[in-house]
Amino acid sequence: MSTKSLAGALLAAATAAVLAAAPAAAVDGPPTGATPGSKAGAQGSVYRDTHVSAATATKMLAAVLAAAEGTDRVSAAIVDRNGTIIAKVRGDGAGPLSVDSAIAKAKTAAHFCRPTSEMAGVVEGNPRLADIPGSLFLAGGVPVPGTPVCLAGIGVGGAPSGDTDEQYARAGLAEMGGGGK
């Protein structure tokens, strides 16, 4: 099965599962009348926030695999701004550490709201940042921008260079309409 066929099958299966499990009113973004960070409910006890849906994350991962098809064997992950995994995939033939690398890059991009390629210089000036558990300051992670904070991070691992990983991550970001440039 080609990577493109795998990506299509993955997208179809995940979308069907998400739609079957989600309530009919579920949408990407805040509920009607709510804004990111607003509180709702009679006592103001429910916190609502904007997140990347599982269906959107799956489309983003499919775009990563499609961008790498025929060139590199990669894995990719999308985490929310807290670092919780929304979706991940190990591409056909991707190395055993590529998934962990992708997750760590996604978390780092989401937490710092900066591409991980920019973070290497920051770590040189403050080496204690490298001690943050679960962080990886290698190119290949990009934030998913939101207002007023990052919505998520997308990370890719397994290509011969971090710059190539980042190129694939930006292809996933572009799928969401995040500009991927």
Rosetta blueprint (number, residue, H / E / L):
1 M L
2 S L
3 T H
4 K H
5 S H
6 L H
7 A H
8 G H
9 A H
10 L H
11 L H
12 A H
13 A H
14 A H
15 T H
16 A H
17 A H
18 V H
19 L H
20 A H
21 A H
22 A L
23 P L
24 A L
25 A L
26 A L
27 V L
28 D L
29 G L
30 P L
31 P L
32 T L
33 G L
34 A L
35 T L
36 P L
37 G L
38 S L
39 K E
40 A E
41 G L
42 A L
43 Q L
44 G L
45 S L
46 V E
47 Y E
48 R L
49 D L
50 T L
51 H L
52 V L
53 S L
54 A H
55 A H
56 T H
57 A H
58 T H
59 K H
60 M H
61 L H
62 A H
63 A H
64 V H
65 L H
66 A H
67 A H
68 A H
69 E L
70 G L
71 T L
72 D L
73 R L
74 V L
75 S E
76 A E
77 A E
78 I E
79 V E
80 D E
81 R L
82 N L
83 G L
84 T L
85 I E
86 I E
87 A E
88 K E
89 V E
90 R E
91 G L
92 D L
93 G L
94 A L
95 G L
96 P L
97 L L
98 S H
99 V H
100 D H
101 S H
102 A H
103 I H
104 A H
105 K H
106 A H
107 K H
108 T H
109 A H
110 A H
111 H H
112 F H
113 C L
114 R L
115 P L
116 T H
117 S H
118 E H
119 M H
120 A H
121 G H
122 V H
123 V H
124 E H
125 G H
126 N L
127 P H
128 R H
129 L H
130 A H
131 D H
132 I L
133 P L
134 G L
135 S L
136 L L
137 F L
138 L L
139 A L
140 G L
141 G E
142 V E
143 P E
144 V E
145 P L
146 G L
147 T L
148 P L
149 V L
150 C L
151 L L
152 A E
153 G E
154 I E
155 G E
156 V E
157 G E
158 G L
159 A L
160 P L
161 S L
162 G H
163 D H
164 T H
165 D H
166 E H
167 Q H
168 Y H
169 A H
170 R H
171 A H
172 G H
173 L H
174 A H
175 E H
176 M L
177 G L
178 G L
179 G L
180 G L
181 K L
